[in-house]
Structures are given as structure tokens and as C-alpha cells.
Amino acid sequence: MTASAPPLNRKPQGLSLRRRLTDLLGWTACTVAFLVLAAAMTSILVGVARRGMGAMHWGLLTEITQGTGGGLLNAIEGTLVLAFGGLLLAVPLGVACGIYLAEFGQGKGAPTVRFLADVMVGLPSIVVGYFVYILAVEDLGWNFSVAAGSIALAIISLPYICRSSELAIRQVPQDLRNAARALGAGDNRVIFSIALPLALPAIFTGILLALAISVGETAPLLYTAGWSNYLWTGHLVREPIGYLTYAIWAFITEPFTEAHALAYAAALLVTLFVLIISVASRLALAASRRRLPHA
Amino acid sequence: MRRVYAALAALVAAILVAIVAFFAVEAWPAIGLNGWHFLTHDVWDVGRQYGNPILRDGRLVLPGAHYGILFLIVGTLLSTAIAVVLAVPIGVLAAIFLAECIPAALRTWVSFFVEMLAAIPSVVFGLWGYIFLIPFLARHVFPWMAAHLGFLPYFGGATGSGYGLLTSGLVLALMIVPLVTSTVRDALVAQPHGLRDAALALGATRFETLRTVQLPGTRRAMTGSAILATGRALGETMAVLMISGNALNYLPTNIYSPISTMASFIVSQLDGALQDPTGMAVRALAEVALVLCLISVVVNSLARGLLYWQDRISSAWPA
């Protein structure tokens, strides 16, 4: 709040009753709208935490799923394998795309790439899953597998990583680039010694957000990763793999309490993971803003 | 070197084009078979599983097979409409609260708390709807609404189990509201202070200033984020799958009726469609995906176009 802003509780003098009422109603509506959202968020967090804590026990983290009981070790492992597999594919490509848009973005192709990447963010994730299903699972004969699931997640995270990297690299002051060029540095030297190192924390933030999205996705994995009660044996194709979001979706509709416990625990783990990543990325972004020299 | 980056960037852009083209090719036989009936009929029937495939228009299909998705289009559009109608006003009002009533030092984290709604995974929203929201709505809210608001069209009649159109709309609204809130809040904070101070100096109250001076300046951000939110709601899958009731071949009769959306229908029907030995069911489902893709591309292009127009070097949109 700047010094010029009058205090909210300023006593209006000589205002008509109608104007005063309108003001009161307006601010009340704003407060109520905010409270509705805060209440919904609190209800979700508290609900997930309470049910999840009630269901949580050590065996959940150390045992694999048996039928509709047992533990979630296979799903935890699968979620991590798929998410990192997705990042492994999406990060190099996405950052390269970001470099192109930030460093060579004045060309004719760049607006098209930017536009298509932005539209791709809005593509329903189930559509991506179905695409990878027909292409990889069926046509290439990979069956439900780590490779198919990771590719689906990579396609979903690509536009986020691309656009957030572009933004991160753009924030590096142009003066630094000019200085490097004046000293005789070429394109690559400028990118790898100046732009990327300075933009790294902000690029990392984008990657963290993509990780959070990957961990929380369900629809694109249902028909690409499948589900497995067992630990992953390291095969990239023809071996289905479990993941936490599947456990939430599939086990909550089973009639058994032990199945519900798995779903609640999985929901707690996924939500915690996503929350922690989101907070971490916020902090990383704040840190990167402090680190960057002001242009 | 520049060419290498350009090629990689082109690859990223090509994926979207490839996905749409892929579904067009995959769905082609179904498009020829179904014609416009696909969009105007509300019977989806993959046919008799064990019947001998018959030849129709030169294509093998199961006897009794009929593919019409009117009920999906209606379910998708109505649930999205409810979500947007609720999310835009609530999102804008909450944005005003965050921009004007919270001190700048606290604003980041208070905003972060409500905008975290966007980060909660869809399937967790589904779980929350399934355990908490649906019992609450079905026992307390819907019967009250039917009794007291029943005079309004579509608000009366049987309230059912709680799985349905209004429940889906409510949850979708919560999922898309952060998009509106964060965009409008940023636009409000970025407004030039001089205009506001001038209005206040002329004797306008804080709220009048907001309504007549500050909010009009965010109109484009508001419209852009509302369209973007529409796109998000149209494609939501898991939450809707868990709370919509997954109605088949059924048009909603009131706002409590069970529905199905295109995205959730793909999940619930793909297993069954794969059993069709002629493969036509999978192709018809690909046609559903194609329709969904096209709607999503059009809606998102509109939103992006509008937002670019506002700010040429605009940022990547937050998740």
C-alpha cells in the first residue's frame, strides 16, 4: 500500500446513503468471494490431510500393493520414474525451444512457435494420452509402459518448460550480452556462459512446475502407463507401471476400507508433493529475482 | 547453431499440429460413416459385440452400431457454462479483495494460498467431490434449492444422488477460478496510480473509483482469462469423471441431472471400445477426441490472441 492511498475506514462525509450502501455492498461481495475460495481450499487441504493421516502407516511406504490392500511403494516409485522420465525428455527440448524464442525470437517463425506452444498448454491431457496410446502402445507395440507414460507426460510439460525458459532467459539484461559480444563471444558463448547461468534459477522454477503437473496427472497415464502391483524391473517398454494418482481414482470406488485407505494415503502424498514443489518454486523464483542484476 | 535451436523449436510446435492431424486421420472412416449425425444424435451404441460385422457404406461395423454424441456436447458445454458463470464474478471479486484489501507485503502469500487451487491435481478434486461435496450437496443443498428455487426453470424436480451437472460445474469453477483471479489481480496492481488518485481527488469513493476507473482498464485481461478458463473447463477429465454421474445417451432434464463430458467419456469408454473387432468404436472415439481438440484449439487461440494483443511480450501463463 503506498502512502498516497487513503485508509479504508475513512469516514465519508456528506455521502448519500445510496453511495455508502453501494460501497459497503461492493466490499462485502469482494470479501465474501475471497472467503469462499479460501474456505474451499481449506476444506480440500484439511479433508485430504485428515483422511490421509488416518490411513497412513509405515507399511504403506514400504510394501507393494496386493489386490486392493497392502502398500503404495510401487505407486510411489512409479510416480517418480514417470515424472523424471517425462522431464528427461521434455527439459532438453523445452529449454532449447526457450533459448530459440528468447535469443533468436525476432525471426518470422518465433511468433508461430510461441502461439502454438501456448495453445498446446490448453490441450486436454486425455487427448495427449489417447494420442500416445494409439501411436506408442498400439501401433509401435510398446504396450502399457514407462516409455509411453513418460512421452505423454513430456508432451504435456513441453509447452510450460519452453515458455518459462524463454521468459527466464529474456530477463537476463541485454547489456551483459552486448558486453560479451564486444569481447568477441559468439552465439554459443553468449548462451552458455552468460544467458543460461544467470537464467538458471528461473528455468529451474519452470521445471519444478512441470514436475508438479506431471506428479498430479492421471488422465494421460491411464492408457499409457497402465497399472502394476509390482515394483518396476527396469524395462522401458512392455512393462506396465503403477502411479499414485491411479490409486486415488481406482481404489476410492472399491467397497473395501483397506482400498479407501490406499486412496486417501495416495491423495495425501500427491497433494503434499505438489504443495511442497509449488512453495519451493515460489521461493526459488523470489531468490532468482534478487540474484539477477537490475537492468 | 541458430538453425539447430530453430529446428528443435519447430519440433515442439509441430507436436500440436501432429496431434490434431493424427486424430483427423484416425477418425476419418468414422467421420465418413457418421456424417453430421455424430453431432446431432444422442445415442452412443457400439453395437452387438458378438454379432457378425456388417458392411455399411463400404465399412465394416457391428450390427446396431450407432455413434451420436449430442449428449456429450450438451454435458460439456453446460458444465463449462455453469463453471464460467460462477468463476468469473467470484474470481474478479476475489482479485479486487487481494489487490485492494490486503497489504502488499502479505499479498504474495495470501494470493498464493487461493491460487494453489490451480495446483491441486484434478483427481484430488474428484476425490474431495466424491467424499465431501457430493454427500453435503445431495443431503442439504440440492433439496433446499429444489424446494425454494424450484420456480426457476430447471431448478425444480428430482435432485438425484448429487452426481451431476451442477456438482461438476461447481468443482470446475473452483478449478478455473485461480486463472481469473491471478490475471485480474496482476492487471489491477499494474494500473497506473495517477488515474486512481485523480478519481479519489474528485470525490469518488474507493469502490466507485474501482468500478469506474480501475476495473475498466482490466477488461481485456478479464475477457482473456475467462476464455482461457473456458478452455481449461472444457477439457477437464478426472474430476468430472468422478462426480458427473457419467450419464450415457441421456440429456439432462434439470441442473441436478447426471451428465458426461467428451473428455471423461474417452476415459470411461476406451476400454469397451477396444473390444470392437471392427475397430470402428475406437475410430468413433478418436472422432470425439478430434472434436474436443478442435474446440480447445479454437477457444485457446481466441484467448491467446486477445492477451497478445494486450501485451506483445506477455509472460508464459502460470499453471
Contacts between the chains, C-beta under 8 A, distances in Angstrom:
chain1	res1	chain2	res2	distance
A	1	B	103	5.4
A	1	B	104	6.0
A	2	B	193	6.7
A	4	B	193	6.8
A	4	B	197	5.8
A	6	B	200	6.5
A	6	B	206	7.3
A	8	B	101	7.1
A	8	B	206	6.9
A	12	B	205	6.2
A	15	B	205	6.8
A	19	B	205	6.3
A	19	B	208	7.2
A	20	B	205	8.0
A	22	B	207	6.7
A	22	B	208	7.7
A	23	B	205	5.0
A	23	B	206	7.1
A	23	B	207	4.3
A	23	B	208	7.3
A	26	B	207	4.2
A	26	B	210	7.5
A	26	B	211	7.1
A	27	B	101	7.4
A	27	B	207	6.3
A	29	B	93	5.4
A	30	B	93	4.6
A	30	B	94	7.1
A	30	B	96	4.7
A	30	B	97	4.1
A	30	B	100	7.6
A	30	B	101	6.9
A	31	B	97	5.9
A	31	B	101	7.2
A	32	B	93	7.6
A	33	B	89	7.5
A	33	B	90	4.6
A	33	B	91	7.8
A	33	B	93	3.5
A	33	B	94	4.4
A	33	B	97	6.6
A	34	B	93	7.4
A	34	B	94	4.5
A	34	B	97	4.1
A	34	B	98	6.9
A	34	B	114	7.0
A	36	B	90	6.3
A	36	B	94	7.9
A	37	B	90	7.0
A	37	B	94	5.4
A	37	B	114	4.4
A	37	B	117	6.7
A	37	B	174	7.7
A	37	B	177	6.4
A	37	B	181	7.4
A	38	B	113	6.7
A	38	B	114	5.9
A	40	B	117	6.9
A	40	B	174	5.3
A	41	B	113	6.3
A	41	B	114	5.9
A	41	B	116	6.4
A	41	B	117	5.5
A	43	B	128	7.3
A	43	B	132	6.6
A	44	B	117	7.8
A	44	B	120	6.1
A	44	B	124	7.1
A	44	B	125	7.4
A	44	B	128	5.0
A	47	B	128	5.8
A	47	B	131	6.9
A	47	B	132	5.4
A	48	B	124	6.4
A	48	B	127	7.5
A	48	B	128	7.0
A	51	B	131	7.2
A	93	B	8	5.9
A	93	B	11	6.8
A	93	B	12	6.3
A	94	B	12	7.1
A	96	B	4	7.8
A	96	B	5	5.7
A	96	B	8	4.1
A	96	B	9	7.0
A	97	B	5	7.8
A	97	B	8	5.9
A	97	B	9	4.3
A	97	B	11	8.0
A	97	B	12	4.5
A	99	B	5	5.5
A	100	B	2	7.9
A	100	B	5	3.8
A	100	B	6	5.7
A	100	B	8	6.8
A	100	B	9	4.0
A	101	B	9	6.6
A	103	B	5	7.5
A	104	B	2	5.4
A	104	B	5	6.4
A	104	B	6	6.8
A	107	B	6	7.5
A	109	B	6	6.3
A	109	B	9	7.2
A	109	B	10	6.8
A	110	B	9	7.7
A	112	B	13	6.4
A	113	B	9	4.8
A	113	B	10	6.9
A	113	B	12	6.7
A	113	B	13	4.5
A	115	B	301	7.6
A	115	B	304	6.2
A	115	B	308	7.7
A	116	B	12	7.8
A	116	B	13	4.1
A	116	B	16	5.0
A	116	B	17	7.2
A	117	B	12	6.2
A	117	B	13	6.6
A	117	B	16	8.0
A	118	B	300	7.2
A	118	B	304	4.9
A	118	B	316	7.7
A	118	B	317	7.0
A	119	B	16	6.3
A	119	B	297	5.8
A	119	B	300	4.5
A	119	B	301	5.8
A	119	B	304	6.3
A	120	B	15	6.9
A	120	B	16	4.5
A	121	B	300	7.6
A	121	B	317	6.6
A	122	B	228	6.9
A	122	B	231	4.3
A	122	B	232	6.7
A	122	B	235	7.2
A	122	B	296	5.7
A	122	B	299	7.2
A	122	B	300	3.7
A	122	B	303	7.8
A	123	B	16	6.8
A	123	B	19	7.1
A	123	B	235	7.1
A	123	B	293	7.0
A	123	B	296	5.8
A	123	B	297	7.7
A	123	B	300	7.9
A	124	B	234	7.2
A	124	B	235	2.7
A	124	B	236	7.5
A	124	B	237	6.5
A	124	B	263	5.0
A	124	B	292	5.9
A	124	B	293	7.8
A	124	B	296	5.9
A	125	B	235	7.3
A	125	B	237	6.6
A	126	B	235	7.3
A	126	B	237	4.4
A	126	B	263	4.9
A	126	B	264	7.9
A	126	B	266	5.3
A	126	B	267	6.1
A	126	B	289	7.8
A	127	B	19	6.8
A	127	B	23	7.7
A	127	B	235	7.2
A	127	B	263	7.6
A	127	B	266	7.7
A	127	B	289	5.2
A	127	B	292	6.0
A	127	B	293	5.6
A	127	B	296	7.6
A	128	B	19	7.0
A	130	B	266	5.9
A	130	B	270	7.2
A	130	B	285	7.7
A	130	B	286	7.3
A	130	B	289	5.3
A	131	B	19	5.0
A	131	B	22	6.0
A	131	B	23	7.2
A	131	B	289	7.8
A	133	B	270	7.6
A	134	B	22	7.7
A	134	B	26	6.3
A	134	B	282	7.8
A	134	B	286	7.4
A	135	B	22	7.2
A	155	B	15	6.0
A	155	B	19	8.0
A	158	B	12	5.6
A	158	B	15	6.9
A	159	B	12	7.3
A	160	B	316	7.2
A	160	B	319	6.7
A	162	B	9	7.7
A	162	B	12	5.6
A	163	B	316	3.1
A	163	B	317	7.7
A	164	B	316	5.1
A	166	B	316	7.0
A	167	B	315	5.6
A	167	B	316	5.3
A	170	B	313	7.7
A	187	B	1	5.3
A	187	B	2	6.4
A	188	B	1	5.7
A	206	B	316	7.7
A	209	B	318	8.0
A	209	B	319	5.4
A	212	B	119	6.2
A	212	B	319	7.5
A	213	B	319	6.2
A	215	B	121	7.7
A	216	B	119	7.5
A	216	B	120	7.7
A	216	B	121	3.0
A	216	B	122	7.2
A	216	B	123	7.5
A	216	B	124	7.5
A	217	B	121	7.2
A	218	B	121	7.2
A	218	B	122	6.6
A	218	B	123	4.5
A	218	B	237	7.6
A	218	B	238	4.8
A	219	B	122	7.3
A	219	B	237	4.0
A	219	B	238	5.6
A	219	B	263	7.4
A	219	B	267	6.2
A	222	B	267	6.1
A	223	B	270	6.0
A	245	B	121	6.3
A	245	B	123	4.8
A	245	B	238	7.7
A	248	B	123	4.9
A	248	B	124	6.9
A	248	B	126	7.7
A	248	B	127	5.5
A	249	B	123	5.3
A	249	B	126	7.0
A	249	B	238	6.4
A	249	B	241	7.8
A	249	B	242	7.0
A	252	B	127	5.9
A	252	B	130	6.2
A	252	B	131	7.7
A	252	B	242	7.8
A	263	B	127	6.8
A	267	B	123	7.9
A	267	B	124	5.4
A	267	B	127	5.3
A	270	B	121	5.8
A	270	B	123	7.8
A	270	B	124	6.4
A	271	B	120	6.7
A	271	B	121	7.4
A	271	B	124	5.6
A	274	B	119	5.5
A	274	B	120	7.0
A	274	B	121	6.3
A	275	B	116	7.0
A	275	B	119	7.4
A	278	B	112	8.0
A	278	B	116	6.3
A	278	B	119	4.9
A	282	B	108	7.9
A	282	B	112	6.3
